[in-house]
């Protein structure tokens, strides 16, 4: 998952760096408010994807004494900062410029073929990045519905790229309509209106991404399907009578933590203990109170040992059969 997310971010970073430059040139030539909005849009995306890339790198660090669950949530921190960047730089600056442009009805130079050509190239490149991010997310969703998957996706960096470039694609179409409306149809406010709409679009994307990353930073639980799979594996063991006090959380992209109290079947555990101890012979050899104390101590040790072995077996099975089950902790109820 991390590899696919990193590839999508790198593609988006390269494309948006290039588009920031060419859109800036197009704005300088045309003076179009919508084209400036698109240049700001690409510049914001470039900065945001640099933050996402940093998040991928820092979240890959292993666990330490101070951070026993690792740094997986670092990805969500940087993705949240990225969403804030989209909101303030992409949305705020763009809408502000669009509002100022509404009152500026001075004559502007026609955009020319170069500006429309740049918009066409930008559309193709953004569609390429959008396709790459969509392909990676489609691999991760594994048959789940798109809406449900996107709302609960743990790879928030790829989701961010997907929505940012989806917004960029729609933004280019809005910019085209605004420029064409103002310069070809004589609708003086069309360019400014397109600018404001691009800003609103960026704001909506930023709010969605911000809420998504916030949910993971305040310990979002794992999905219902994954939790049911974990419980099914635990309950499949004959020694288990019940599972209580379940707590789960997402600790990083593709990483989860699951803790629970497990009630074991005393008869089953007792049978396992008797297989290890010849209690009948032990009782026959009792000669004193010290012998009884020794027998009881040994019996207690074997019971605890058997419970520990059973928990270890269950935890090992969970880590093998549940992707991302990095931290499993089962306690005897």
C-alpha positions as CSV (number, residue, x, y, z in Angstrom):
1,X,0.0,0.0,0.0
2,X,2.7,2.4,0.9
3,X,4.6,1.8,-2.3
4,X,1.5,2.5,-4.5
5,X,0.7,5.6,-2.4
6,X,4.3,6.9,-2.8
7,X,4.3,6.4,-6.6
8,X,1.0,8.3,-6.9
9,X,2.4,11.2,-4.8
10,X,5.6,11.4,-6.8
11,X,3.7,11.4,-10.1
12,X,1.5,14.2,-8.8
13,X,4.4,16.2,-7.5
14,X,6.3,16.1,-10.8
15,X,3.2,17.0,-12.9
16,X,2.0,19.8,-10.6
17,X,5.5,21.4,-10.5
18,X,5.5,21.6,-14.3
19,X,1.9,22.8,-14.4
20,X,2.6,25.6,-11.9
21,X,5.2,27.0,-14.2
22,X,3.2,26.8,-17.4
23,X,0.0,28.0,-15.9
24,X,1.9,31.0,-14.4
25,X,3.3,31.7,-17.9
26,X,-0.3,31.5,-19.3
27,X,-1.6,33.9,-16.7
28,X,1.2,36.3,-17.5
29,X,0.2,36.2,-21.2
30,X,-3.6,36.3,-20.8
31,X,-4.2,38.1,-17.5
32,X,-7.0,35.7,-16.9
33,X,-8.2,35.5,-13.3
34,X,-9.2,31.8,-13.8
35,X,-5.8,31.0,-15.1
36,X,-4.2,32.6,-12.1
37,X,-6.5,30.5,-9.9
38,X,-5.3,27.4,-11.7
39,X,-1.7,28.4,-11.2
40,X,-2.3,28.9,-7.5
41,X,-4.2,25.6,-7.5
42,X,-1.2,23.8,-9.0
43,X,1.2,25.6,-6.7
44,X,-0.8,24.6,-3.7
45,X,-1.0,21.0,-4.9
46,X,2.8,20.9,-5.4
47,X,3.4,22.0,-1.8
48,X,0.7,19.7,-0.5
49,X,2.2,16.7,-2.3
50,X,5.6,17.5,-0.9
51,X,4.1,17.3,2.6
52,X,2.4,14.0,1.7
53,X,5.7,12.6,0.5
54,X,7.3,13.7,3.8
55,X,4.5,12.0,5.7
56,X,5.1,8.7,3.8
57,X,8.8,8.9,4.7
58,X,8.4,9.7,8.4
59,X,5.6,7.2,9.0
60,X,7.8,4.4,7.8
61,X,10.1,4.6,10.8
62,X,9.9,1.6,13.1
63,X,8.8,1.5,16.7
64,X,10.9,2.9,19.5
65,X,10.9,2.9,23.3
66,X,9.1,6.3,23.2
67,X,6.8,5.3,20.4
68,X,6.0,1.6,20.8
69,X,3.3,1.7,18.0
70,X,5.7,3.3,15.6
71,X,5.2,6.5,13.6
72,X,2.4,5.3,11.3
73,X,0.1,8.2,12.3
74,X,2.7,10.7,11.0
75,X,1.3,10.2,7.6
76,X,-2.1,11.5,8.8
77,X,-0.4,14.5,10.5
78,X,1.2,15.7,7.3
79,X,-1.9,14.9,5.2
80,X,-3.9,17.0,7.6
81,X,-1.4,19.9,7.2
82,X,-1.7,19.3,3.4
83,X,-5.5,19.7,3.7
84,X,-5.0,22.9,5.6
85,X,-2.7,24.2,2.9
86,X,-5.4,23.5,0.3
87,X,-7.9,25.4,2.3
88,X,-5.9,28.5,3.1
89,X,-3.7,28.8,0.0
90,X,-5.8,27.1,-2.6
91,X,-9.3,28.0,-1.5
92,X,-8.7,31.3,0.4
93,X,-6.4,33.0,-2.0
94,X,-8.3,31.9,-5.0
95,X,-11.7,33.1,-3.8
96,X,-10.2,36.4,-2.6
97,X,-8.7,37.0,-6.1
98,X,-12.0,36.0,-7.8
99,X,-14.0,38.5,-5.7
100,X,-11.5,41.3,-6.6
101,X,-11.7,40.2,-10.3
102,X,-15.5,40.7,-10.2
103,X,-15.1,44.4,-9.8
104,X,-12.4,44.6,-12.5
105,X,-14.1,45.0,-15.8
106,X,-11.1,46.5,-17.7
107,X,-10.3,45.3,-21.1
108,X,-8.1,42.2,-21.2
109,X,-6.0,40.7,-24.0
110,X,-7.6,37.7,-25.7
111,X,-6.0,34.5,-24.4
112,X,-4.7,33.2,-27.7
113,X,-3.9,29.7,-28.8
114,X,-1.1,29.2,-26.3
115,X,-3.4,29.6,-23.3
116,X,-5.9,27.1,-24.6
117,X,-3.1,24.7,-25.5
118,X,-1.7,24.9,-22.0
119,X,-5.1,24.1,-20.6
120,X,-5.3,21.1,-22.9
121,X,-1.9,19.8,-21.8
122,X,-2.8,20.4,-18.2
123,X,-6.0,18.5,-18.6
124,X,-4.2,15.5,-20.1
125,X,-1.5,15.5,-17.4
126,X,-4.0,15.8,-14.5
127,X,-6.1,13.0,-16.0
128,X,-2.9,10.8,-16.1
129,X,-2.2,11.4,-12.4
130,X,-5.9,11.0,-11.6
131,X,-5.9,7.6,-13.4
132,X,-2.8,6.4,-11.5
133,X,-4.3,7.4,-8.1
134,X,-7.6,5.8,-9.0
135,X,-5.9,2.6,-10.1
136,X,-4.1,2.3,-6.8
137,X,-7.2,3.0,-4.8
138,X,-9.2,0.5,-6.9
139,X,-6.5,-2.1,-6.0
140,X,-6.9,-1.3,-2.3
141,X,-10.7,-1.3,-2.2
142,X,-11.0,-5.0,-3.1
143,X,-14.6,-5.0,-4.2
144,X,-16.0,-2.5,-1.7
145,X,-18.3,0.3,-2.8
146,X,-16.4,3.4,-3.8
147,X,-18.2,5.9,-1.5
148,X,-17.8,3.7,1.6
149,X,-14.2,2.9,0.7
150,X,-13.1,6.5,0.1
151,X,-14.8,7.6,3.4
152,X,-12.8,4.9,5.3
153,X,-9.6,4.5,3.3
154,X,-6.5,4.3,5.4
155,X,-4.2,5.4,2.6
156,X,-5.1,9.0,3.0
157,X,-2.2,10.2,0.9
158,X,-3.4,8.5,-2.3
159,X,-7.0,9.6,-1.5
160,X,-5.6,13.2,-1.3
161,X,-3.9,12.9,-4.7
162,X,-7.1,11.4,-6.2
163,X,-9.3,14.2,-4.9
164,X,-6.7,17.0,-5.6
165,X,-6.2,15.9,-9.2
166,X,-10.0,15.3,-9.6
167,X,-10.4,18.9,-8.5
168,X,-7.6,20.0,-10.8
169,X,-9.3,18.4,-13.7
170,X,-12.6,20.0,-13.0
171,X,-10.8,23.3,-12.3
172,X,-9.3,23.3,-15.8
173,X,-12.7,22.8,-17.3
174,X,-14.0,25.7,-15.2
175,X,-11.1,27.9,-16.2
176,X,-11.7,27.1,-19.9
177,X,-15.3,28.0,-19.6
178,X,-14.5,31.2,-17.7
179,X,-11.9,32.3,-20.2
180,X,-14.0,31.4,-23.2
181,X,-17.1,33.1,-21.7
182,X,-15.3,36.3,-21.0
183,X,-13.3,36.6,-24.2
184,X,-15.4,34.9,-26.8
185,X,-19.0,35.4,-25.5
186,X,-18.5,38.7,-23.8
187,X,-19.7,37.6,-20.4
188,X,-17.4,39.9,-18.4
189,X,-18.0,38.1,-15.0
190,X,-17.5,34.6,-16.4
191,X,-13.7,34.5,-15.7
192,X,-14.1,35.8,-12.2
193,X,-17.0,33.4,-11.5
194,X,-14.9,30.5,-12.6
195,X,-12.1,31.6,-10.3
196,X,-14.5,31.6,-7.3
197,X,-15.9,28.2,-8.2
198,X,-12.4,26.8,-8.4
199,X,-11.8,28.2,-4.9
200,X,-15.0,26.7,-3.6
201,X,-14.1,23.3,-5.1
202,X,-10.7,23.4,-3.4
203,X,-12.4,24.3,-0.1
204,X,-14.8,21.4,-0.2
205,X,-11.9,19.0,-1.0
206,X,-9.8,20.4,1.9
207,X,-12.7,20.0,4.4
208,X,-13.3,16.4,3.4
209,X,-9.6,15.5,3.6
210,X,-9.2,17.3,6.9
211,X,-12.1,15.4,8.5
212,X,-10.8,12.1,7.1
213,X,-7.3,12.6,8.6
214,X,-8.6,14.0,11.9
215,X,-10.6,10.8,12.4
216,X,-7.5,8.7,12.2
217,X,-5.5,11.0,14.5
218,X,-8.1,10.6,17.3
219,X,-8.0,6.8,17.1
220,X,-10.5,5.7,14.6
221,X,-11.6,2.1,15.1
222,X,-10.9,-0.6,12.4
223,X,-13.7,-1.4,9.9
224,X,-16.6,-3.7,10.9
225,X,-15.6,-6.3,8.4
226,X,-12.0,-6.6,9.7
227,X,-13.1,-6.7,13.3
228,X,-15.6,-9.5,12.5
229,X,-12.8,-11.5,10.8
230,X,-10.6,-11.1,13.9
231,X,-13.4,-12.2,16.2
232,X,-14.3,-15.1,14.0
233,X,-10.7,-16.4,14.2
234,X,-10.6,-16.0,17.9
235,X,-13.9,-17.7,18.5
236,X,-12.9,-20.6,16.2
237,X,-10.6,-21.9,18.9
238,X,-12.3,-24.5,21.1
239,X,-10.7,-23.1,24.2
240,X,-12.4,-19.7,23.8
241,X,-15.8,-19.1,25.6
242,X,-16.2,-15.4,24.9
243,X,-14.5,-12.2,23.8
244,X,-15.1,-8.9,25.8
245,X,-14.0,-5.3,26.2
246,X,-12.9,-5.0,22.5
247,X,-10.8,-2.0,21.6
248,X,-9.3,-1.4,18.1
249,X,-7.7,1.5,16.3
250,X,-6.0,2.4,13.1
251,X,-2.3,3.2,13.9
252,X,-1.1,3.9,10.3
253,X,-1.8,3.1,6.7
254,X,-2.4,-0.6,6.6
255,X,-1.6,-1.0,10.3
256,X,-4.1,-1.8,13.1
257,X,-4.1,-2.4,16.9
258,X,-6.6,-4.8,18.5
259,X,-7.0,-5.6,22.2
260,X,-9.6,-7.7,24.0
261,X,-10.3,-9.8,27.1
262,X,-10.8,-13.5,26.3
263,X,-12.7,-15.9,28.5
264,X,-11.3,-19.4,28.2
265,X,-13.1,-22.7,28.7
266,X,-11.9,-24.0,32.0
267,X,-12.6,-27.6,31.2
268,X,-10.7,-27.5,27.9
269,X,-7.7,-25.8,29.6
270,X,-7.9,-28.4,32.4
271,X,-7.8,-31.2,29.9
272,X,-4.6,-29.7,28.4
273,X,-3.1,-29.4,31.8
274,X,-3.8,-33.0,32.7
275,X,-2.1,-34.1,29.4
276,X,1.1,-32.5,30.8
277,X,0.7,-33.7,34.4
278,X,0.0,-37.1,35.7
279,X,-2.2,-35.9,38.6
280,X,-3.2,-39.3,39.7
281,X,0.4,-40.3,40.3
282,X,1.1,-36.9,41.8
283,X,-1.6,-37.4,44.4
284,X,-0.4,-40.9,45.2
285,X,3.0,-39.5,46.0
286,X,1.8,-36.9,48.4
287,X,3.5,-37.4,51.8
288,X,3.3,-34.0,53.5
289,X,1.9,-30.5,53.4
290,X,5.0,-29.4,51.5
291,X,4.3,-32.0,48.8
292,X,0.8,-30.6,48.4
293,X,2.0,-27.0,48.2
294,X,4.6,-28.1,45.6
295,X,1.9,-29.9,43.6
296,X,-0.5,-26.9,43.7
297,X,2.3,-24.5,42.7
298,X,3.3,-26.7,39.8
299,X,-0.4,-27.1,38.7
300,X,-0.9,-23.3,38.8
301,X,2.3,-22.8,36.7
302,X,1.2,-25.3,34.1
303,X,-2.3,-23.6,33.9
304,X,-0.8,-20.2,33.4
305,X,1.6,-21.7,30.9
306,X,-1.2,-23.3,28.9
307,X,-3.2,-20.1,28.8
308,X,-0.1,-18.2,27.6
309,X,0.5,-20.8,24.9
310,X,-3.1,-20.5,23.8
311,X,-3.0,-16.7,23.6
312,X,0.3,-16.9,21.6
313,X,-1.3,-19.3,19.1
314,X,-4.3,-17.1,18.6
315,X,-2.2,-13.9,18.2
316,X,0.1,-15.7,15.7
317,X,-2.8,-16.8,13.6
318,X,-4.3,-13.3,13.6
319,X,-1.1,-11.7,12.5
320,X,-0.8,-14.3,9.7
321,X,-4.4,-14.1,8.4
322,X,-5.3,-10.4,9.0
323,X,-3.3,-7.9,6.9
324,X,-1.9,-5.1,9.0
325,X,-2.6,-6.8,12.3
326,X,0.7,-5.5,13.7
327,X,-0.3,-5.1,17.4
328,X,-2.6,-7.8,18.9
329,X,-3.0,-8.0,22.6
330,X,-5.3,-10.5,24.2
331,X,-5.8,-10.8,28.0
332,X,-7.3,-13.5,30.1
333,X,-10.7,-12.3,31.3
